[in-house]
Amino acid sequence: MFGRRTGDASAPKRIANPGSTQTAAPAPASEPKAAVVAAPPPPKPELVESQRKHSEEYYDVKTTVFNALIDTIDLTQLAKLDAAAAREEIRDIVSEIIQLKNVVMSIAEQEELLEDICNDVLGYGPLEPLLARDDIADIMVNGAATTFIEVGGKVQKTGVRFADNAQLMNICQRIVSQVGRRVDESSPICDARLPDGSRVNVIAPPLAIDGPALTIRKFKKDRLRLDQLVKFGSISPAGKTLLEIIGRVRCNIIVSGGTGSGKTTLLNCMSSTIDADERIITCEDSAELQLQQPHVVRLETRPPNLEGEGQITMRDLVKNCLRMRPERIIVGEVRGAEAFDLLQAMNTGHDGSMGTLHANSPREAIGRVESMILTGGFSLPSKT
């Protein structure tokens, strides 16, 4: 145990579970067999969990216990423990605080409170149960009180909420600080990533009027392969063979599509056709690609600091790639003038380079590349 114990006790508190008060009507004494109707099947556990809500009293008790934990625990000593030992230590201290505060709770409520507080101290707070689910594609937090998820292509509202906007902002800071970035009033927009590569976007007040807006594009733990895309019906067997040939013969590839259409997923699948002895250099705004080859160099852009200096753009990375003896250059997403440098690399001996961009069709993708080159101050000939 770390820290000191406080023995002050407050008035007992009862946590009411909104969904636990149910009354069952007695069945009639002489019920004919023909009138017996099978009860409807219980709802799926995932939906029940996502729609469950706590009472305000639960959050008040959670805040009281959490503040007592911060006053009691020695964070310096806690930082020296691994994740499992630190979680066990926090659970022991919280259990003792609950007894000292005379908080009356059921076993299930106490276990849930312990898990919530451990997630607040060691993880991403209320987001932890959602991040642990592999069936969720997107997590959308619209302020402290509203959270949506996308499951199976459908968006649904959850019962997940934060104590206030300050807690949500602290979690956003915790996420972006892991990749050396910041989000505050002076820099209210930030792109980052989670340790598993999931894409994160944060926009904070004053730009977000109703509180910080956090969006997480989750990646599945198991990386997809081309044969799995055939199994899912996303591509045909002939299409799989064509993509494998394109990757093997080192064709230059641009994957186009709309938002959430699977551009990065397809790029990850096609990267499996690259030989293990090739030197690959990736350039991304936030590292998302999951390449399995042994010779991979991953580069990432950098936003400016507080003085507005030190920014490294995607174009800077692509230009620097040419000095690193690449055999293939992969750009996570082409958004601006770096399209010119990528095309230059493709036409100067770096065959097999890949990239993605937003467009609704292949023809529009060509037009988008031309537009991005023009935004960089370059002029294109009217005829080629």
N, C-alpha and C positions, 0 to 999 in steps of 0.2 A: 504494500500500500504506500502511496505517496501523499505528502501534504498532511494537513491537520484536519481534525474532525470537529464540527461545530454541533453542540448539543441543544441549540435552541429549537423548540418545537412550536409549531403554529397550530391553529385550529384544524381539526380533521376536515378533510375534503373528500367528497364522493364524486367519482367520475361516472357520469351516466353514459351508457352506450346507446346511441339513438336507435340502433337496430335490434336491441336485445329485449325490448318490451313487446312481447307478442302474447296474445290470448287465444287459446284454442277452444272453440265451441264444442260442447259434448255432442257426440253422434246420437241420433234417435235410437230408442231401444229396439224398435222393430223396423229395421231398414230392409226392404226387399232387395234381393240380390241383383235384380235387373237395374236398380237405381244406383248401383255402385259405379263410380266414375274414377278412373285412374288419375292420380294427382299429376300435374304437369311436371316435367323434369326440372331439377334445380338449375339455376343459371350457371354459366361457366365460371370457374374460379377467377379467371383473369378479369372478366368484366366486373365481378363483384368487388375484387380488390381495387380496380381502377376507379370505381364509383363510390367507394366507401368514404364517408366524411366523419370527422371528429367534431365533438362539441367545442364551444369556445372555452369551456372550463378545462378541457384536456390541454389546450394550448397554454392556458394560464399556468397550470401545474407544470407543464413542460418548461416554460420560461423560468419558473421559480427554481425547479430542480437544476436546470442548466446553469443559472447564475450561481447557485450554491456550489456546483461542480467546479466552475471556473475559479471561485474563491478558495476552493479546497485543494485542487490538484496542483502539482508542480509540473508545469509544462516543459521545463528544461529536462527533467528526468524522464518524462513521458516520451520526449523526442528521441531518446536513446534506445527505446524498445522497438521491436519489429511490430508489424501491423496486428498480428494475432495477439501478442502479449499486451499491447496497448489497449486493444479492444476489451480483453478480459479484465484488465485493471480498471478501465472506466466502468464496466458493468458492475464490478464489486463496489466501487465508490458510490455509484448512483443507487444501487440497492440499499446501501447504508443510509444515504441521504433520504430516501423515501421512507425508511423506518423512523428516522429522526424527525422528519416533518409530519409524521402521523398521517400520511396520505393513504386513504382507503381506496384500493384498486383491486380489480380482479386479476387473476394470474395472466390472462391473455393481454389485458391492458398494460400491466406492468412490463411484460415481455416486449410489447410493442414500443412502450416508452423507452426502455433500455436500448432497443435497436435504433430508434429515432435519434437519441442523443449521441450514440456512438457514430452514427452517420454524420451528424452535425460536426462533431469534433474531428473525425478522421477522414471523412469522405466529402461527398457533395450534398449532404443533407437530404431533403425529401426526394432528390433526383435519384438516389441510389437504387431504390426498388425498380424504377423505370429503366435505368441503365443496365440492370442485371437481366432484364428480359430480352431474349434474342428475337422475339417476334415483332418488336417495335422498330419502325423505320425512321420516324422523326419524333422529336420531343419539342413542343412549342410552349414556352412560358410567356404569358402575356401579363406581366405584373405578378405581385405576390399571391393573389387569390385565384388565378385562373391558369390552368395547365391543360393542354391538349396533346394527344398522341395520335400517330398514324399507325394502324394495324391492318394488314391485309389490304392496303390501298384506301382505307376509309378513316377519316378523322373523327375522333371521339373525345369528349371531355372527360377528365378524370377528377377524382376527389383530392388530388395532391395539391397542397398549398404551402406557402411559406409563412413564417410568423409575421413578417413585414417586408417592405422593400429593402430595408437595410440588410436583412439576412440574405435576400436574393442577390443583392449587389456584392456582398462579401463572397458568396459562392462563385459569382462571375469573376471576381478578382482572383479567387483561388485557381480557377480554371486557366485564365489567360496568363497568369504569372508563371505557370509551369513551362511555358514556351517563351518566356522573356518579354511578354507584352503587358500592356496596362489598359484599363478602361476607366475613365473618370469624366468629369465635366469638361476638361480641356481636350480629351480624346475620347469622345463618347461612342465611337464605332470601332469594333475590333473583330478580327478574324483569328481563330485559334484552333486547336485540336486537342482531343483527349489522348491519353497514353495509347489507346488502341487504334488511333487514327481517325476516330469519328470527328466530323467537321463541326465547328462551333462558331456561331455568330452572336455577338452581343451588341445591342444598341441601348445606351443608357440615357436618363434624363440629362438635359432638358429636351433632347430630340424625341425620346419616347415619353409621351405625355402621361400615360397611366402607370409608369414605373418601368424598370428595366425589362427589356424584351430579349429572351434567350432562346435561340434555336439550335438544336443539335441534330445533325444528320448521322444516325448510327450506322456503323458497318457491322455486318455479321461476323461472328467469331470464325466461322469456317469460310475460307476464301472460295468463291465460285470458280468453276472450270467450264471450258467450252462444252464438254459432254453433258454437264449439268444443265446448261442453257438449252441444249437439244432436248433433254428429258423434260424440262419445264415447258417446252413448246415455244421458247423465245426465238430460236432460229431453227432452220431445217438441217438435217444431216449434210446436205450438199453445201449449205452456208457455212457450217462448221469446217468442212474440208477446205473451202475457199479461203476462209480466214486463216487457217493454219498455213496454207501455201503462201498467202500474202505476207505473213510474218516470217516465214522461213527464207523467202527469196529477197527479203530486205526492201520491200516496197515502203515508200513514205505514206503514213496513214494519218488522216484527220478524222476523228470521231465527232459527229455533230448530232445534236438533239436538243430537246427542250429541258427545262428544269426538272430534275428527278426522273429523267427517262433512262438512266443507267449508263451514261457516258463513261464515268470513271470505272464502273463495274466491268464494262466491256473492255476497256483499256487494260484493266488488271488481268482479265481472262486472256487477252491476246498477248500479253507479256510472257505468258508461259511458253510461247513458241520461240522465244529468244534463247540462243545457245548459252550454256553456263559459262563459257570462256570469253564472252563478250563484255567489254567495259561499258556500263550504262550510267548515264548521268541524268538525274531527274531535277526539274525546276518547278517549284510549286509555291503558291501563296501560303498554304498550310499543308504540311506533308500528309497526303492521304493514300498515295499509291502503295500497294503491298506486293512488292516484287520479291521473288524467292531466289533470284540468282545470287551467287556469292560476291560478284564484282559490281557493286552498286554504290554510287556516290549520290547522296540526297542533299539537295540545296533548297533553301527556303528564303523568301523575301523578308525584309525587315522594315517596319514602319519608322518614321522619323521620331527622334526623342523629343523631350520637352522644349528644347531650343529650336526644333524644326530641322535638325541636322541628322546625318547618319542614315538616311533612307537608302535602301537597296531595292531597286525595282526588278521586275521580272526581266526586263530587257537587259539590265546589268548582268543578271545571272546567265542568260542565254549567251550573251557576248563572251562572258568569262568561260563558259563551257568549251568554246572553240580552242582555248589554250590548255585544256585538261586532257587532251588525247582521247576524246570520246569516240566510241564506235556506234553508239546510238544515243540520241538526245530525246528525252521524253518530257514534254511540257504538260503539266497537269491541266491547265486551262489557259487558252490564248484569249486575252481580253483586249490588248492594245497594240502598241507599236512593236512589241516583241514578235509579232507575226512576221515582220520583215526579216529579222535576224534568224528566225526559225527557218524561213524559206531559203535564206542564204546558206544556212548550214545544210539543208537538204540537197542543195544544188552544188555543194563544194566538197563532196566526198563522204558525207555522213548519211548514207542511205539507211533506211530502216528507222528513221526518226518518227516519233508519234506525238500526238497532241489531241486536245479536245476543244471544242468551242460551241457556243449556243447558236443554233440555227434550226429551222423547221424542215429543211430539205437539203440534199447535196448541192443543188443549184444555189440556194440561198447561202450555203456555207461558203461558196466561192465568193459571192458578193460581200459577205461579212469579212473575209480575209482582205479583200481589196479596200473596204472601208477602214479597217484597222490600220492598214499600211498608210493610207492617206492621213489618218489622224496623227501619225508620227512625223508628218512633214515631208513625206516622200511623194513624188509624182510618178504615176504609172503611165506608160505609153498607151495611146488610144487603140493601137493595133499591135499585136505580137505575132 
